[in-house]
């Protein structure tokens, strides 16, 4: 009949198409996943855009190195080209001022969460040895933090980032 819609026809069609594509079907299964952990990056809000991106990249590598189990499977396109694995869970990115970063760092450490850190001095170094030396040269209360990254249970991360807003 004209104008008559069968209920849920679109749903059956979508499920049929998705069921015939292993990659997309796997993605559909992941929609129902509730992660036990969260990954959070907290980046100083007043940085230049290139600095924010640089800090996020370095901090993400720290989480990936510390938690190899949070990395998903390799990506593959329709032509069979293989791409690198990425995080298998979302990464939440927050902005903060200096006080907010210090508060998040202290909250992390008080909850036995080991953060990745990036300090302002690391912008002028150009290798890992110098980066680590720049951090080691400064006592924790005096670190000029521009970013930290943490991965922990959801509720723990919520307490660490309490009152922070997503980075703009």
Backbone torsions as a table, in degrees:
resi	resn	phi	psi	omega
1	UNK	NA	139.2	177.5
2	UNK	-61.4	136.4	177.3
3	UNK	81.6	-5.6	-179.4
4	UNK	-89.1	131.1	178.3
5	UNK	-112.9	132.3	174.3
6	UNK	-79.9	131.8	-178.5
7	UNK	-65.1	139.2	173.3
8	UNK	63.8	13.7	178.1
9	UNK	-60.6	-44.0	-179.8
10	UNK	-59.1	-38.2	-178.5
11	UNK	-65.2	-45.6	179.0
12	UNK	-61.4	-41.4	179.8
13	UNK	-64.9	-42.8	179.7
14	UNK	-64.8	-44.8	179.4
15	UNK	-61.9	-40.2	178.8
16	UNK	-61.5	-47.4	179.5
17	UNK	-63.5	-45.4	-178.5
18	UNK	-65.3	-36.7	-178.6
19	UNK	-65.6	-21.7	179.9
20	UNK	-92.3	5.3	176.6
21	UNK	-128.3	105.8	-175.6
22	UNK	-57.7	-42.0	-177.4
23	UNK	-64.9	-48.4	-179.0
24	UNK	-69.4	-37.3	178.5
25	UNK	-61.6	-42.0	177.5
26	UNK	-61.3	-40.7	177.8
27	UNK	-62.4	-39.2	178.6
28	UNK	-62.7	-41.3	178.1
29	UNK	-61.1	-37.4	-178.2
30	UNK	-68.4	-19.8	179.8
31	UNK	-60.8	-27.8	-178.6
32	UNK	-91.8	-0.6	-177.5
33	UNK	-74.0	131.7	172.4
34	UNK	-108.6	113.9	-177.1
35	UNK	-73.8	137.8	176.5
36	UNK	-77.6	-21.2	-177.6
37	UNK	-121.4	165.7	174.0
38	UNK	-130.5	150.1	170.2
39	UNK	-111.5	127.9	179.2
40	UNK	-129.3	132.5	170.3
41	UNK	-107.3	134.0	177.2
42	UNK	-121.4	115.9	-171.4
43	UNK	-122.7	139.3	-179.5
44	UNK	-60.5	126.2	-172.5
45	UNK	-69.4	-25.8	-173.9
46	UNK	-92.3	13.8	177.5
47	UNK	-76.7	159.7	171.8
48	UNK	-66.9	152.4	-178.9
49	UNK	-53.3	-43.1	-179.5
50	UNK	-64.2	-33.1	179.0
51	UNK	-69.2	-40.3	178.6
52	UNK	-60.2	-44.4	-179.4
53	UNK	-66.3	-42.5	178.6
54	UNK	-61.5	-46.7	179.2
55	UNK	-62.3	-45.0	179.2
56	UNK	-59.6	-41.8	-179.9
57	UNK	-63.9	-48.0	-179.5
58	UNK	-64.8	-44.4	-179.7
59	UNK	-63.5	-39.5	178.2
60	UNK	-61.2	-37.8	179.2
61	UNK	-65.1	-32.6	177.1
62	UNK	-64.8	-40.8	178.2
63	UNK	-68.6	-42.8	179.1
64	UNK	-60.5	-40.2	-179.7
65	UNK	-69.8	-38.5	-177.9
66	UNK	-76.7	-26.2	-175.4
67	UNK	-133.0	71.9	-178.1
68	UNK	-61.1	-19.9	178.7
69	UNK	-72.5	-10.8	179.5
70	UNK	-89.7	4.5	180.0
71	UNK	-93.9	134.8	-179.6
72	UNK	-81.0	-166.0	-179.9
73	UNK	-84.5	161.8	177.3
74	UNK	-60.1	149.4	175.9
75	UNK	-88.8	153.1	176.9
76	UNK	-145.9	132.5	177.8
77	UNK	-88.7	177.8	-177.4
78	UNK	-64.5	-15.7	178.2
79	UNK	-91.8	-2.4	179.9
80	UNK	89.9	6.3	177.7
81	UNK	-74.4	130.2	-179.0
82	UNK	-93.4	139.1	178.3
83	UNK	-123.1	163.4	-176.8
84	UNK	-63.1	156.2	176.6
85	UNK	-75.9	149.5	178.2
86	UNK	-124.3	174.9	173.2
87	UNK	-55.4	142.5	178.8
88	UNK	-94.0	7.9	178.8
89	UNK	-140.9	159.9	-179.2
90	UNK	-64.3	152.7	173.5
91	UNK	-114.4	122.0	180.0
92	UNK	-95.2	131.7	-175.5
93	UNK	-117.4	118.9	-178.1
94	UNK	-110.6	154.8	174.1
95	UNK	-108.1	151.3	179.1
96	UNK	-157.4	158.8	170.1
97	UNK	-88.9	-174.8	-177.9
98	UNK	-58.6	-45.3	-179.4
99	UNK	-64.1	-39.2	179.0
100	UNK	-65.3	-39.3	176.9
101	UNK	-64.9	-44.0	178.8
102	UNK	-62.5	-43.0	178.6
103	UNK	-61.6	-44.0	179.2
104	UNK	-64.9	-39.5	177.5
105	UNK	-61.9	-48.2	-179.0
106	UNK	-65.2	-39.0	176.9
107	UNK	-63.9	-38.4	178.1
108	UNK	-62.1	-53.1	-176.2
109	UNK	-63.6	-36.3	179.9
110	UNK	-70.1	-14.9	178.2
111	UNK	-107.4	17.1	180.0
112	UNK	58.5	34.5	175.1
113	UNK	-103.7	122.0	-179.9
114	UNK	-87.0	112.4	-178.8
115	UNK	-87.0	157.1	163.6
116	UNK	-88.1	140.7	-178.7
117	UNK	-124.8	152.1	172.9
118	UNK	-136.3	125.1	-179.8
119	UNK	-109.8	160.9	-178.1
120	UNK	-57.6	-35.8	-179.5
121	UNK	-60.9	-25.0	-178.4
122	UNK	-70.1	-15.6	176.7
123	UNK	-67.6	-24.3	-176.8
124	UNK	-101.9	-1.0	175.8
125	UNK	-94.0	166.0	-178.8
126	UNK	-135.9	20.5	176.3
127	UNK	-160.0	164.5	-174.9
128	UNK	-63.4	-40.0	-179.3
129	UNK	-60.3	-46.7	179.5
130	UNK	-68.6	-35.2	176.9
131	UNK	-60.6	-49.3	-178.9
132	UNK	-65.3	-36.9	177.9
133	UNK	-65.2	-37.8	179.4
134	UNK	-63.6	-38.5	178.3
135	UNK	-72.2	-44.3	-177.3
136	UNK	-63.5	-27.8	-177.0
137	UNK	-72.8	-8.7	-173.7
138	UNK	-125.1	132.4	176.0
139	UNK	-66.6	149.8	-175.8
140	UNK	-50.1	-45.8	-179.2
141	UNK	-62.6	-19.7	-176.2
142	UNK	-103.1	1.9	179.1
143	UNK	-60.7	132.7	175.2
144	UNK	-92.0	77.5	-174.9
145	UNK	-67.8	136.7	170.2
146	UNK	-119.5	-6.7	176.4
147	UNK	-175.0	148.9	170.3
148	UNK	-138.8	156.4	176.0
149	UNK	-133.1	142.1	179.6
150	UNK	-140.9	150.5	171.0
151	UNK	-135.4	128.0	-178.9
152	UNK	-163.6	-176.4	176.1
153	UNK	-58.8	150.2	-175.3
154	UNK	-51.9	-49.7	-176.6
155	UNK	-64.8	-34.4	178.6
156	UNK	-66.3	-45.2	178.0
157	UNK	-62.0	-40.7	178.8
158	UNK	-57.7	-37.8	178.7
159	UNK	-72.2	-36.0	-179.9
160	UNK	-67.3	-41.4	-176.0
161	UNK	-96.6	9.2	-179.3
162	UNK	-51.3	132.4	179.1
163	UNK	76.9	-0.5	176.1
164	UNK	-88.9	152.3	178.5
165	UNK	-107.8	157.6	176.0
166	UNK	-62.9	145.0	-179.1
167	UNK	-64.8	136.8	177.7
168	UNK	-104.4	NA	NA
